[in-house]
Amino acid sequence: MKNNQPTIIVALLLTALLSGIFYFMMPQSYDRNEAPLSEFSTKRALEKVKQISKKPHFIGSQNHVLVEQYLLKELQDLGLQTSVQEGFTMTEKGTLVKSKNILAKISGTKNSKALVLLSHYDSAPHSYSHGASDDASGVATILESVRAFLHNKTKHKNDIIILFTDAEEIGLNGAALFVTQHQWAKNVGLVLNFEARGSSGPSYMLMETNKGNSKMVDAFKAGNVDYPVSNSLMYSIYKMLPNDTDLTVFREKGKIQGFNFAFIDSHFNYHTARDNYQNLAKNTLAHQGNYLFALVNYFANEDLSNLNSDNDQVYFNIPFTMMSYPFSWIIPMLLVAFGLLILFTFVGLAKRALLLDEVFKGFVPFFGALLAAGLVTYMGWKLLLSFYPQYGDILHGFTYNGHDYVYAFVSLTLAICFLFYKKPAKKSSAMNQLVAPLLIWLLINTVIAFKLEGAGFLIIPVLCSTLMLAVYVFTQRSFWLLNLILSIPALIIIVPFITMFPVGLGLKILFGSSILTVLTFTLLLPVFGNFEKKNIWATLFFLLSIGMFVKAHQAADYSTDRPKPNSLVYLLNDDTKKANWATYDTNLDEWTKGYLGEKPTDAKALNTNKLYSKYGSAYTFMAEAPTKNIPSPNIEFLTDSIIGSHHFYKIKISPNRNVNRYDIFVKNDVTIQNLIANGVKSIDFESNIASKTSGKILSYYMVENLPLELEFSIKVNEKLDLELLESSFDLLSHPDFTITKRKSWMIPMPFVLTDAVIIKQKIKPSINTVEAQSVPFSNRRFMPADSLNIVMDSLK
């Protein structure tokens, strides 16, 4: 069969289609002039981002108080009555803090379920993040959308609650405080939460559902958002990752459903000092506003009392709209696809349109390309890490030149594909070779149907390619324009994952992008297989790959625009009166070497009390440091008593300097039971079960230097063995230290406790404390009544 496909025209059309798919994911323009007051204005929202993110404003800092005051005034200027919810919460992970939530309500006309507009206003601690994207962008989106909503005097049935939560960055504590303790929480029907894990790119919708998602999907579609970007696979993946938002608390603790909206590109800025106003993409903020302005107008008048469902839907976006269908369709669609492939294959063989030996030979280039591309990318990235060890400093795994590497390996994969499919077969090579990838795709979809139903939409491109095969079998002609049209679903549905996976999961997943590229290429063999002079196309993509690797190399070193994360802490052991410098860095630079020296010691000895880090980081190097006379905290044993088989303690720890954080560790496998901290229990703490068996039991983020009071019990035959780490985030400004300022091409490392002065101290009864066992029963000190009741219940 003669190949009549105009290769250059098809290549140009494919390029235009791909460009359009990515271009129309989000608004590409925003109001550069003043928008009407009746509309959401990106420009007005940006001004609010600028004000909120002037300086880092983590909980406990003075700037945090200033942001709180600014937000209260902004809401009051809108004519809303504001309130502040304040109180201690302790999460199941042991994070304790006194949070301040900022609230306002726009009353509806009916006594119906309320709509919550949610964002957090604290920035990430430790790393000097200004919190422009995470999460001033969300707060500003809500403020500007509410302003336009009120200006339009929009009639609405439902109450609208504006909730700016506190302490999200350290443990979702503000959300927990609202859900578990605020009276408004009982009447919430739906939450719209705005978040960020980067500073650019499209905003993805991720829903949080209690049961089935069917009604939620229908409701979102009815909101008629201009640029929806979401699919059911994304949430399936999201649930597997160690990422939670405030909305997770609403779903888990309050059984309240909602929608997350978050952008993830430029992930290298996440939780760093580069999360500032200048690095927030303007069209990304416009995308957030596009979501909220449409949805607040819709959900303000919809019934929010019945969004639960027993059924699920597969859903995915195409430009400007969403598509969905029930999970119950997945297996029938799979069976139809299997049936059609078998039918068309047998008809093709019977009509000699397909040749059996050529069909079987089609598995050779398919698996060859799949294995070659996967191995080359996997080993290639490993090789690059050895050439560029500085990439190990980027904890979340997406480097500043990460997009260049994505394009480089995808181009290299396309070159490999063209090489494996360059040899012509006896007859209609593309259609004979298509059977193999179709069969593999159907096997993949079989696994999906039973293990990952959220990815059920991947059957649609398979069906489209099967139709390409059908047209050829019955006409023995290949229509290039029809094939190109039928390739559009694969381009829309599959291709965005090729770039999204490495951005969201790190460049370690690049081999997955290469494998997905091969799977897409082979699924579209009726198009790519008919390209003329495939060896030339392979050469072109190989050269493009080399060009992208060169571009990536030019941006491999650190600079002012691509700063190196580094870390330094001062640790003083108050018991031994010895001190150390320590770092989390794997690659020391001139700044850290100034304190650790050229040959620092392995820091394994300092990791006995390992502080939490999202990526499991531990101290890497240490060196001796001068002992400073830093005042240690006061530790008072207010209660030391025995009841039955349990020993009860109440301990008060008070700082003698400005402190930001306490971490309490239990040693020797002592089981801590009935833990109460500053008057509160853990949200998921059961009184008759030990909170921890070893390791860290509590992280207390201090506000206003308030002391920590702990109440707990251990078994009589166990010996109390606790350690305290008291941290202040002021190493660079502490009067007892003269720390050199970082170079312009350096930033504090995110996700770890850095730039801190830490005092380590044993928590043990003072020498004047009388052993409880020797005190007559009538003279023993007891726990407060509330605590005692909890304890007695646990002993029953």
C-alpha positions in Angstrom: 0.0 0.0 0.0 1.4 3.4 -1.0 2.0 5.8 1.8 0.1 9.0 0.9 0.6 10.7 4.3 2.2 14.2 4.0 4.8 13.8 6.7 5.7 17.5 7.2 2.1 18.6 7.3 1.2 15.9 9.8 4.2 16.8 12.0 3.2 20.5 11.9 -0.4 19.6 12.8 0.7 17.4 15.7 2.9 20.2 17.0 0.0 22.6 16.7 -2.3 20.2 18.5 0.1 19.6 21.4 0.8 23.4 21.7 -3.0 24.0 21.8 -3.6 21.4 24.4 -1.1 22.9 26.8 -1.9 26.5 25.9 -5.7 26.1 26.6 -5.2 24.4 30.0 -5.3 27.8 31.7 -5.8 31.5 31.0 -3.0 32.9 29.0 -3.9 36.6 29.6 -5.2 38.5 32.6 -6.4 42.0 33.2 -3.3 44.2 32.8 -5.6 47.2 33.1 -8.2 47.6 35.8 -11.0 45.0 35.4 -14.6 46.0 36.1 -15.5 45.8 39.8 -18.1 43.1 38.9 -15.3 40.7 37.8 -12.4 38.9 39.4 -9.3 41.0 38.9 -5.9 39.2 38.8 -4.3 42.6 39.2 -6.2 43.4 42.4 -5.5 39.9 43.7 -1.8 40.3 43.0 -1.7 43.4 45.1 -3.0 41.4 48.0 -0.4 38.7 47.4 2.2 41.4 47.5 1.1 42.7 50.8 0.7 39.3 52.5 4.1 38.0 51.3 6.3 41.0 52.0 8.2 38.9 54.6 8.2 35.3 55.9 5.2 34.9 58.3 5.4 31.5 59.9 3.4 30.8 63.0 4.9 32.4 66.1 6.7 35.2 64.2 5.9 38.9 64.4 5.1 39.0 60.7 2.5 36.3 61.2 0.7 38.7 63.6 0.9 41.5 61.0 -0.6 39.3 58.3 -3.4 38.3 60.7 -4.2 42.0 61.3 -4.1 42.8 57.6 -6.5 40.0 56.7 -9.0 41.1 59.4 -8.9 44.6 58.0 -9.4 43.4 54.5 -12.5 41.4 55.5 -13.8 44.3 57.5 -13.3 46.7 54.6 -15.6 44.3 52.6 -18.3 45.0 55.2 -18.0 41.6 56.8 -18.1 40.9 60.6 -15.0 39.0 61.5 -14.0 36.7 64.3 -10.9 34.9 65.4 -11.0 31.3 66.7 -8.1 30.6 69.0 -7.0 27.5 70.8 -4.6 24.6 71.2 -4.8 21.5 69.1 -2.6 18.4 68.9 -2.7 16.2 65.8 -2.3 12.5 65.7 1.3 13.0 64.7 2.0 14.9 67.9 2.1 18.4 66.5 0.9 20.9 69.2 0.3 24.6 68.6 -2.0 27.4 69.5 -3.7 28.4 66.3 -5.7 31.5 65.3 -8.2 31.0 62.6 -9.7 34.1 60.8 -13.4 33.8 59.9 -16.2 35.8 58.3 -19.7 34.8 57.1 -21.9 36.0 54.4 -25.4 35.0 55.5 -27.7 33.3 52.9 -31.5 33.5 52.6 -32.2 29.9 53.7 -31.2 27.7 56.7 -29.2 25.4 54.4 -25.7 23.9 54.4 -22.9 26.4 54.2 -20.1 26.8 51.6 -16.6 27.3 53.0 -13.9 29.2 51.1 -10.7 27.9 52.6 -7.0 28.9 52.5 -4.2 29.1 55.1 -2.3 32.2 55.9 0.8 31.0 57.6 4.0 30.4 55.6 6.4 27.5 55.9 8.8 27.8 58.8 12.6 27.3 58.9 13.3 28.2 55.2 12.4 31.9 55.0 9.5 31.2 52.6 7.5 34.4 51.9 4.5 32.2 51.2 3.4 34.1 48.0 2.2 31.0 46.2 1.7 28.8 49.3 -0.7 30.3 50.3 -1.0 34.0 49.8 -2.3 33.2 46.3 -5.2 31.2 47.8 -6.0 33.9 50.4 -5.9 36.6 47.7 -8.1 34.6 45.3 -10.7 34.3 48.0 -10.6 38.0 49.0 -10.9 39.2 45.4 -13.6 36.7 44.5 -15.7 37.6 47.6 -15.2 41.3 46.8 -16.7 40.8 43.3 -19.4 38.6 44.7 -20.5 41.2 47.2 -20.2 44.0 44.6 -22.7 42.2 42.4 -25.1 41.8 45.3 -25.5 38.2 44.2 -28.6 36.5 45.7 -27.7 33.3 47.4 -29.4 30.7 49.6 -26.4 29.2 51.4 -24.2 30.8 54.0 -20.7 31.5 52.7 -18.0 31.1 55.3 -14.5 32.6 54.6 -12.0 30.7 56.6 -8.3 31.5 56.7 -6.7 28.8 58.7 -3.5 28.9 60.8 -0.7 26.4 61.3 -1.4 24.5 58.1 2.3 24.2 57.3 3.2 22.5 60.6 0.3 20.0 60.9 -3.1 21.2 59.6 -3.8 22.4 63.1 -6.0 25.4 62.3 -8.3 23.2 60.1 -8.5 20.7 63.0 -9.3 23.4 65.4 -12.2 24.6 63.2 -13.6 21.2 62.3 -13.5 19.8 65.9 -14.4 22.9 67.9 -16.2 25.6 65.9 -20.0 25.6 66.0 -20.1 26.6 62.3 -18.4 23.3 61.3 -21.6 21.3 62.0 -23.4 23.1 59.2 -20.8 23.0 56.4 -21.8 21.2 53.3 -18.9 21.8 50.9 -15.4 23.3 51.0 -13.4 24.9 48.2 -9.7 24.9 49.2 -7.0 26.8 47.4 -3.4 25.6 47.7 0.0 25.4 46.0 3.0 23.1 45.7 5.0 25.3 43.3 4.7 28.8 41.8 3.5 28.4 38.2 1.5 26.1 35.8 -2.1 25.1 35.7 -4.2 24.7 38.8 -5.3 21.1 39.2 -8.6 20.2 40.8 -8.4 17.3 43.3 -11.6 16.4 45.1 -11.8 14.9 48.6 -14.7 12.5 48.9 -16.0 10.4 51.7 -17.6 7.7 49.5 -18.3 7.9 45.8 -17.5 10.9 43.8 -20.4 10.8 41.3 -22.4 13.8 42.7 -19.3 15.8 43.2 -18.2 15.3 39.6 -21.6 16.3 38.4 -21.6 19.4 40.6 -18.2 20.5 39.4 -19.2 20.1 35.8 -22.3 22.1 36.4 -20.2 25.0 37.8 -19.1 25.6 34.1 -15.5 26.5 34.9 -13.7 27.9 31.8 -10.4 26.0 32.2 -11.0 22.8 34.2 -7.8 20.7 34.6 -8.4 17.4 36.4 -8.8 13.7 36.1 -9.7 10.8 38.3 -6.2 9.3 38.1 -4.6 12.4 39.7 -6.6 12.0 42.9 -5.8 8.2 43.0 -2.1 9.1 42.8 -2.5 12.0 45.3 -4.0 9.7 47.9 -0.8 7.5 47.7 1.5 10.5 48.4 2.5 11.9 51.8 0.7 15.1 51.0 -2.3 16.4 52.9 -4.1 19.7 52.9 -6.6 21.4 55.3 -9.3 19.8 53.2 -8.1 16.4 54.3 -9.0 17.3 57.9 -12.5 18.3 56.8 -13.0 15.0 55.1 -11.5 12.7 57.7 -12.6 14.5 60.9 -15.8 16.2 59.8 -17.0 13.9 57.0 -17.2 17.1 54.9 -16.4 16.9 51.2 -14.7 19.5 49.0 -12.5 20.4 46.1 -8.8 21.2 46.3 -7.3 23.6 43.7 -3.5 23.6 43.5 -0.7 24.3 41.1 2.6 22.4 41.1 4.9 23.6 38.4 8.2 25.4 39.3 8.2 22.9 42.1 11.7 23.9 43.0 10.4 27.1 44.6 8.1 25.2 47.0 8.7 26.1 50.6 11.8 28.0 49.8 12.9 31.7 50.1 12.0 31.9 46.3 8.3 31.5 47.1 7.9 35.3 46.7 5.7 37.7 44.9 8.1 38.0 41.9 8.1 34.2 41.2 4.3 33.7 41.3 3.1 33.2 37.7 0.3 35.8 37.0 -1.7 33.5 34.7 -1.6 30.8 37.4 -3.3 33.2 39.9 -5.8 34.1 37.1 -6.5 30.3 36.8 -7.3 30.1 40.5 -9.6 33.1 40.3 -11.3 31.6 37.2 -12.1 28.5 39.3 -13.4 30.3 42.4 -15.4 33.1 40.7 -17.4 30.6 38.7 -17.9 28.1 41.5 -18.8 30.5 44.3 -21.6 31.8 42.2 -22.8 28.3 41.4 -22.5 26.6 44.8 -24.0 29.6 46.7 -27.4 28.6 45.4 -27.1 24.8 45.1 -28.2 22.2 47.6 -25.1 21.2 49.5 -26.7 18.7 51.8 -26.6 15.7 49.6 -23.3 15.5 47.8 -22.5 12.0 49.1 -22.8 9.2 46.7 -22.3 5.4 46.6 -21.2 5.6 43.0 -17.9 6.7 41.4 -17.2 8.3 38.0 -14.2 8.3 35.8 -13.5 11.9 34.8 -10.9 13.8 32.8 -10.6 17.2 31.2 -10.5 18.2 27.5 -10.0 21.9 26.5 -12.7 24.0 28.2 -14.8 21.2 29.7 -14.9 18.0 31.6 -15.9 14.5 30.5 -17.1 11.7 32.8 -18.8 8.4 32.9 -19.6 5.8 35.7 -17.1 3.3 37.0 -19.7 0.7 35.9 -18.7 1.4 32.3 -15.1 0.5 32.7 -15.3 -3.3 32.3 -17.9 -3.2 29.5 -15.7 -0.7 27.6 -12.7 -3.0 28.2 -14.6 -6.0 26.9 -15.8 -4.1 23.9 -12.2 -3.0 23.1 -11.0 -6.6 23.5 -13.8 -7.8 21.2 -13.2 -5.2 18.6 -9.4 -5.9 18.5 -10.0 -9.7 18.1 -12.7 -9.1 15.5 -10.7 -6.7 13.4 -7.5 -8.8 13.7 -9.3 -11.9 12.4 -11.1 -10.0 9.6 -7.8 -8.4 8.6 -6.0 -11.8 8.5 -8.9 -13.3 6.6 -8.8 -10.5 4.0 -5.0 -10.6 3.9 -5.0 -6.9 5.0 -2.9 -8.2 8.0 -0.2 -10.8 7.9 0.2 -13.1 10.9 4.0 -13.2 10.8 4.1 -9.4 10.6 1.6 -9.0 13.5 3.9 -11.2 15.7 7.0 -9.4 14.5 5.3 -6.2 15.8 6.1 -7.2 19.4 9.8 -7.0 18.7 10.1 -3.2 18.0 7.5 -2.5 20.7 9.3 -4.3 23.5 12.6 -3.2 22.1 11.7 0.5 22.2 10.0 0.1 25.6 13.0 -1.6 27.2 15.6 0.6 25.5 13.9 3.9 26.3 13.2 2.9 29.9 16.7 1.7 30.6 18.4 4.6 28.8 16.4 7.1 30.8 16.7 5.3 34.1 20.5 4.8 33.8 20.9 8.2 32.1 19.4 10.0 35.1 21.6 7.9 37.5 24.6 8.9 35.4 23.6 12.6 35.5 23.3 12.5 39.3 26.9 11.2 39.5 28.1 14.0 37.1 26.0 16.6 39.0 26.1 15.7 42.7 24.7 19.1 43.5 21.2 17.9 42.4 21.1 16.0 45.6 20.7 19.3 47.4 17.2 19.6 45.9 15.2 17.5 48.4 12.0 17.3 46.4 13.8 16.1 43.4 12.8 18.6 40.7 15.9 20.7 39.7 15.9 24.2 38.3 16.6 22.8 34.9 14.2 19.9 35.4 12.0 20.8 32.4 15.0 20.7 30.1 15.7 17.1 31.3 12.1 16.1 30.7 12.2 17.5 27.1 15.7 15.9 26.6 14.7 12.4 27.6 11.3 12.5 25.8 13.2 13.6 22.6 15.7 10.8 23.1 12.8 8.4 23.6 11.2 9.5 20.3 14.5 9.0 18.5 14.6 5.5 19.9 11.1 4.8 18.8 11.8 6.0 15.2 14.9 3.8 15.1 13.1 0.7 16.2 10.3 1.3 13.7 12.3 2.4 10.8 12.5 -1.0 9.1 9.6 -1.5 6.7 7.5 -4.6 6.8 6.2 -6.6 3.9 2.8 -4.9 3.8 1.4 -1.9 5.7 3.9 -2.0 8.5 2.2 0.5 10.7 -1.1 -1.4 10.8 0.5 -4.8 11.3 2.7 -3.5 14.1 -0.3 -1.7 15.7 -1.8 -5.0 17.0 1.0 -5.6 19.5 0.7 -2.2 21.4 -3.1 -2.4 21.3 -2.9 -5.8 23.0 -0.5 -4.5 25.7 -2.6 -1.4 26.2 -5.7 -3.7 26.8 -3.7 -5.7 29.3 -2.8 -2.5 31.1 -6.4 -1.4 31.1 -7.4 -4.8 32.5 -5.1 -4.1 35.5 -6.6 -0.6 35.8 -10.2 -2.0 35.8 -9.5 -4.0 38.9 -6.7 -2.1 40.7 -6.8 1.6 39.6 -10.3 2.5 38.4 -9.5 6.2 38.4 -7.4 5.6 35.3 -10.3 4.0 33.5 -10.3 6.8 30.9 -7.1 5.4 29.3 -9.3 3.0 27.4 -10.6 5.8 25.2 -7.3 6.4 23.2 -7.1 2.6 22.8 -10.6 2.5 21.3 -9.7 5.3 18.9 -6.6 3.5 17.7 -8.7 0.3 17.3 -11.0 2.3 15.0 -7.9 3.3 12.9 -7.2 -0.4 12.5 -10.8 -1.1 11.7 -10.9 1.5 8.9 -7.8 0.0 7.3 -9.0 -3.6 7.6 -12.3 -2.9 5.9 -11.0 -0.5 3.2 -7.3 -1.6 3.0 -6.5 2.1 2.9 -5.1 4.4 5.6 -6.6 7.8 5.8 -4.0 10.1 7.3 -6.4 12.9 8.2 -8.8 10.5 9.9 -5.9 8.9 11.8 -4.8 12.3 12.9 -8.3 13.2 14.2 -8.5 9.8 16.1 -5.1 10.5 17.7 -6.4 13.6 19.4 -7.8 11.7 22.5 -4.4 10.2 23.1 -2.7 13.6 22.8 -5.2 15.2 25.2 -5.5 12.4 27.7 -2.0 10.8 27.9 0.6 13.4 26.8 0.1 15.9 29.8 1.0 13.0 32.2 4.4 12.8 30.5 5.4 16.2 31.8 3.2 16.2 34.9 4.6 13.1 36.6 8.3 14.3 36.9 7.2 17.7 38.0 4.9 16.4 40.7 6.9 13.3 41.7 10.5 14.3 41.0 13.0 13.6 38.2 13.6 10.1 39.6 10.3 9.2 37.8 11.7 10.3 34.4 11.9 6.7 33.2 8.1 6.6 33.6 7.8 9.5 31.3 9.9 7.7 28.7 7.8 4.5 29.0 4.6 6.5 28.6 6.1 8.2 25.6 6.8 4.8 24.0 3.3 3.6 24.8 1.8 6.8 23.2 4.0 6.6 20.1 3.1 3.0 19.5 -0.6 3.6 20.1 -0.4 6.1 17.3 1.6 4.0 14.9 -0.9 4.7 12.1 0.4 8.3 12.3 4.0 7.9 13.3 4.6 4.6 11.5 3.8 6.3 8.2 6.4 9.0 8.6 8.8 8.9 5.7 12.6 8.6 6.3 12.3 7.6 9.9 16.1 7.6 10.3 16.1 11.3 9.6 13.4 11.9 12.2 15.4 9.8 14.7 18.4 11.9 14.0 16.5 15.2 14.4 15.0 14.1 17.8 18.4 12.8 18.9 20.0 16.2 18.0 17.1 18.0 19.8 17.8 15.8 22.8 21.5 16.7 22.8 20.5 20.4 22.5 18.3 20.1 25.6 21.0 18.3 27.5 23.4 21.1 26.6 20.9 23.6 27.8 20.4 21.8 31.0 24.1 21.6 31.5 24.4 25.4 31.1 21.9 25.8 34.0 23.3 23.0 36.2 25.4 25.3 38.4 23.9 27.4 41.1 23.4 31.1 40.7 21.4 34.0 42.1 18.4 32.8 40.0 19.0 29.1 40.9 20.2 29.3 44.5 21.7 26.3 46.3 19.8 25.2 49.5 22.1 24.7 52.5 21.6 24.3 56.2 23.4 24.9 59.5 22.4 24.4 63.1 24.0 24.9 66.4 23.4 22.1 68.9 24.3 22.5 72.6 24.0 19.4 74.9 23.1 21.0 78.2 23.9 17.8 80.1 27.4 17.4 78.8 28.1 21.1 78.0 29.4 20.2 74.6 28.3 21.8 71.4 28.4 21.0 67.7 27.7 22.6 64.3 25.6 20.3 62.1 24.2 20.3 58.6 21.7 18.3 56.5 23.8 19.0 53.3 25.3 16.2 51.3 27.4 18.7 49.3 29.2 21.2 51.5 29.8 24.7 50.2 32.0 27.6 51.3 29.4 28.8 53.8 28.9 25.6 55.6 32.6 24.7 55.4 33.3 28.0 57.3 31.8 26.3 60.4 32.2 22.6 59.7 35.7 22.7 58.2 37.1 20.9 55.2 36.9 17.5 56.8 33.8 17.4 59.1 32.8 14.3 61.1 29.9 12.0 60.1 26.8 13.2 62.1 25.3 9.8 62.8 25.7 10.4 66.5 23.4 13.4 66.4 20.6 11.5 64.8 19.4 9.5 67.8 16.6 12.1 68.2 15.6 12.5 64.6 13.5 15.5 63.8 10.7 15.1 61.4 11.4 15.9 57.7 9.1 15.4 54.8 11.9 13.6 52.9 13.4 11.7 55.9 16.5 14.0 56.0 19.0 13.5 58.8 22.2 15.3 59.8 25.0 14.4 57.5 28.1 16.2 58.9 29.1 17.8 62.2 32.0 19.6 63.9 32.8 20.8 67.3 31.5 24.2 68.1 32.2 26.7 71.0 30.1 26.3 74.0 27.8 29.3 74.5 26.1 30.3 77.7 22.6 30.0 76.4 19.9 29.7 79.1 18.2 26.4 79.2 14.5 26.0 80.0 13.0 25.4 83.4 11.6 21.9 83.9 9.2 21.5 86.8 7.6 18.3 87.9 4.2 19.5 89.1 2.8 16.0 89.7 4.6 12.7 90.4 2.2 10.1 91.7 1.3 6.4 91.5 -2.2 5.0 91.1 -2.5 1.3 90.7 0.0 0.0 88.2 0.7 3.5 86.6 3.0 6.3 87.4 1.5 9.7 86.6 3.4 12.9 85.8 2.6 16.5 85.1 5.6 18.5 83.8 5.9 22.2 83.0 8.6 23.3 80.6 9.2 27.1 80.5 11.6 28.9 78.2 14.2 31.3 79.4 14.8 32.8 75.9 12.7 33.4 72.8 11.9 30.0 71.5 10.0 28.6 68.5 9.8 24.9 69.0 10.0 22.0 71.5 10.5 18.4 70.5 10.0 15.7 73.1 11.5 12.2 72.7 10.9 9.1 74.8 13.8 6.7 75.2 14.2 3.0 76.0 10.9 1.9 74.5 9.0 3.5 77.4 5.3 3.6 76.6 3.7 7.0 77.0 0.0 6.8 77.8 -2.9 9.3 78.3 -0.9 12.1 76.8 -2.4 15.6 77.4 -0.4 18.7 76.3 -1.4 22.2 77.3 -4.9 20.8 78.2 -5.6 19.0 74.9 -5.4 15.4 73.8 -4.4 14.3 70.3 -7.4 14.4 68.0 -7.1 10.6 67.4 -5.7 9.7 70.7 -7.4 6.8 72.5 -7.0 7.0 76.3 -6.3 3.3 76.7 -3.6 3.0 74.0 0.0 4.3 74.2 0.5 7.4 72.0 4.0 6.2 71.0 6.3 3.4 71.9 9.6 5.1 71.0 11.0 8.1 69.3 9.4 11.6 69.1 6.1 12.0 70.9 5.5 15.7 70.5 6.5 18.8 68.5 5.3 22.0 70.1 5.4 25.1 68.0 5.5 28.0 70.4 3.4 31.2 70.2 4.0 34.1 72.5 6.6 32.0 74.3 3.9 30.1 76.2 5.2 27.2 78.3 4.5 23.5 77.6 2.6 21.5 80.2 2.6 17.7 79.7 0.4 15.2 81.5 0.9 11.5 80.9 1.4 8.1 82.6 3.8 5.2 82.3 3.8 1.8 83.9 5.2 1.6 87.4 7.9 -0.9 86.3 9.2 1.6 83.6 11.6 4.4 84.2 10.9 7.8 82.9 13.4 8.7 80.2 12.6 11.8 78.1 14.7 14.2 76.1 13.9 17.7 75.1 15.2 19.6 72.1 14.5 23.4 72.5 14.9 25.3 69.2 14.9 28.9 68.2 15.0 29.9 64.6 17.5 32.7 65.2 21.0 31.4 64.5 21.7 34.2 62.0 20.5 37.0 64.3 21.3 35.6 67.8 23.5 38.0 69.7 25.9 35.2 70.9 26.8 34.3 67.3 28.4 36.1 64.4 27.2 34.1 61.4 28.3 35.1 58.0 25.5 36.1 55.6 24.8 33.5 52.9 26.0 34.3 49.4 23.5 35.5 46.9 23.4 32.1 45.3 22.4 30.3 48.5 19.1 29.9 50.3 18.1 28.0 53.5 17.2 24.4 52.8 13.5 23.7 52.9 11.7 20.8 54.8 14.3 20.7 57.6 15.0 22.6 60.8 17.8 24.9 59.8 19.3 28.3 61.0 18.4 27.2 64.5 20.0 27.3 68.0 19.1 24.0 69.6 19.5 22.9 73.2 19.3 19.2 74.1 18.4 18.4 77.7 17.3 15.3 79.7 13.9 15.6 81.3 14.2 14.0 84.7 12.9 14.7 88.2 15.0 17.2 90.1 17.1 16.1 93.0 14.5 17.6 95.5 11.7 15.5 94.1 10.6 12.8 96.5 10.1 9.4 94.9 6.4 8.8 94.6 6.6 5.2 95.8 7.9 6.3 99.2 5.2 8.8 99.8 2.2 7.8 102.0 -1.0 7.5 100.0 -2.6 10.4 101.8 0.3 12.7 100.9 0.7 11.8 97.2 0.0 14.4 94.5 -2.6 13.5 92.0 -3.5 14.5 88.5 -6.3 17.0 87.9 -9.8 15.6 88.1 -10.4 15.6 84.3 -7.1 13.8 83.6 -7.7 11.4 86.5 -11.1 10.4 85.0 -9.4 9.7 81.7 -6.8 7.6 83.4 -9.3 5.6 85.5 -11.3 4.9 82.4 -8.2 3.5 80.7 -7.5 1.2 83.6 -10.9 -0.4 83.7 
